[in-house]
Amino acid sequence: MMAEEHRDLEAQIVNDIHFKEIDLVNRDPKNINEDIVKVDFEDVIAEPVGTYSFDGVWKVSYTTFTVSKYWCYRLLSTLLGVPLALLWGFLFACISFCHIWAVVPCIKSYLIEIQCISHIYSLCIRTFCNPLFAAMGQVCSSIKMVLRKET
């Protein structure tokens, strides 16, 4: 029964990866780059009142900036998008592998091993320190302080 459930889960994961609908309209559904790389002409070039260029220069500059940014991004994503996606996929797969197969087992192992040590440590504290601190508390409990204001 478990093997059958495992196969069903594995088939579902494969189907999710291969047949997942890709949203071509909203390509940043989690708003990762909403404010980071959203740069328009007005965010970079702005002329304060009293220092305006010719209207034609302003319009051509706006068009040049916008079109060059658009096509440069498209060219770079065409040339480097797939290789970088492969690189990032490989990197995050390695990180996931290390986390699943090394980090979490090391932490779990440490917690199991430290539990034994913590029992021994707490036993030593209760055996040696508690009586010492109780005795020191009784000695110090008879100390009285009086504050006087002298004029």
HUCORQUI-V826025 format. One record per residue. N is the residue number from 1. PHI is phi in whole degrees, 0 to 359 (NA if undefined). BURIAL is # if it has 24 or more other C-alpha atoms within 12 Angstrom, else .. D_LAST is the distance of its C-alpha to the last C-alpha in Angstrom with 1 decimal. Layout:
N_PHI_BURIAL_D_LAST ; N_PHI_BURIAL_D_LAST
This chain:
1_NA_._89.8 ; 2_295_._86.8 ; 3_296_._89.0 ; 4_293_._90.5 ; 5_297_._87.1 ; 6_297_._86.0 ; 7_296_._89.1 ; 8_297_._88.5 ; 9_295_._84.9 ; 10_296_._86.1 ; 11_296_._88.8 ; 12_296_._86.4 ; 13_296_._84.1 ; 14_298_._87.1 ; 15_296_._88.3 ; 16_298_._84.8 ; 17_288_._84.8 ; 18_279_._88.4 ; 19_247_._88.8 ; 20_292_._85.4 ; 21_289_._85.8 ; 22_264_._84.4 ; 23_276_._82.9 ; 24_274_._84.2 ; 25_269_._82.5 ; 26_260_._78.9 ; 27_267_._78.4 ; 28_227_._74.6 ; 29_294_._74.1 ; 30_261_._70.6 ; 31_54_._69.6 ; 32_294_._68.6 ; 33_249_._69.4 ; 34_303_._68.7 ; 35_251_._66.2 ; 36_279_._66.5 ; 37_248_._70.0 ; 38_279_._71.0 ; 39_241_._71.4 ; 40_254_._73.5 ; 41_306_._74.6 ; 42_293_._71.9 ; 43_281_._69.2 ; 44_252_._70.4 ; 45_241_._72.0 ; 46_214_._70.7 ; 47_256_._71.5 ; 48_290_._68.9 ; 49_302_._70.1 ; 50_98_._71.8 ; 51_229_._73.0 ; 52_267_._75.8 ; 53_276_._78.7 ; 54_296_._82.2 ; 55_302_._82.7 ; 56_296_._85.5 ; 57_296_._83.3 ; 58_298_._80.5 ; 59_295_._83.0 ; 60_293_._84.7 ; 61_297_._81.3 ; 62_300_._80.3 ; 63_297_._83.5 ; 64_298_._83.5 ; 65_301_._80.0 ; 66_296_._80.7 ; 67_291_._84.1 ; 68_293_._83.2 ; 69_296_._80.1 ; 70_297_._82.3 ; 71_285_._85.1 ; 72_295_._83.1 ; 73_297_._81.2 ; 74_297_._84.5 ; 75_295_._86.1 ; 76_297_._83.2 ; 77_292_._83.0 ; 78_292_._86.8 ; 79_284_._86.7 ; 80_247_._83.5 ; 81_300_._82.8 ; 82_291_._84.9 ; 83_299_._84.0 ; 84_290_._80.3 ; 85_298_._80.6 ; 86_297_._82.3 ; 87_299_._79.5 ; 88_294_._76.7 ; 89_298_._78.7 ; 90_297_._79.0 ; 91_298_._75.4 ; 92_289_._74.1 ; 93_294_._76.7 ; 94_295_._75.4 ; 95_297_._71.8 ; 96_298_._72.8 ; 97_301_._74.8 ; 98_298_._72.0 ; 99_294_._69.6 ; 100_288_._72.0 ; 101_261_._73.5 ; 102_233_._70.6 ; 103_294_._67.1 ; 104_298_._67.2 ; 105_298_._69.0 ; 106_296_._66.5 ; 107_295_._63.6 ; 108_298_._65.3 ; 109_299_._66.2 ; 110_300_._62.6 ; 111_296_._61.3 ; 112_293_._63.8 ; 113_291_._63.1 ; 114_288_._59.3 ; 115_297_._59.6 ; 116_296_._60.9 ; 117_295_._58.2 ; 118_295_._55.5 ; 119_295_._56.8 ; 120_295_._56.6 ; 121_298_._53.2 ; 122_294_._51.8 ; 123_297_._53.5 ; 124_295_._51.8 ; 125_297_._48.4 ; 126_296_._48.9 ; 127_282_._50.4 ; 128_258_._47.9 ; 129_278_._44.7 ; 130_302_._44.2 ; 131_296_._44.2 ; 132_298_._41.8 ; 133_291_._39.4 ; 134_296_._39.7 ; 135_296_._38.9 ; 136_297_._35.9 ; 137_295_._34.7 ; 138_291_._35.0 ; 139_297_._33.2 ; 140_283_._30.3 ; 141_290_._30.2 ; 142_272_._28.7 ; 143_283_._25.7 ; 144_237_._22.6 ; 145_240_._19.3 ; 146_233_._16.0 ; 147_252_._13.0 ; 148_238_._9.6 ; 149_258_._6.5 ; 150_263_._3.8 ; 151_244_._0.0
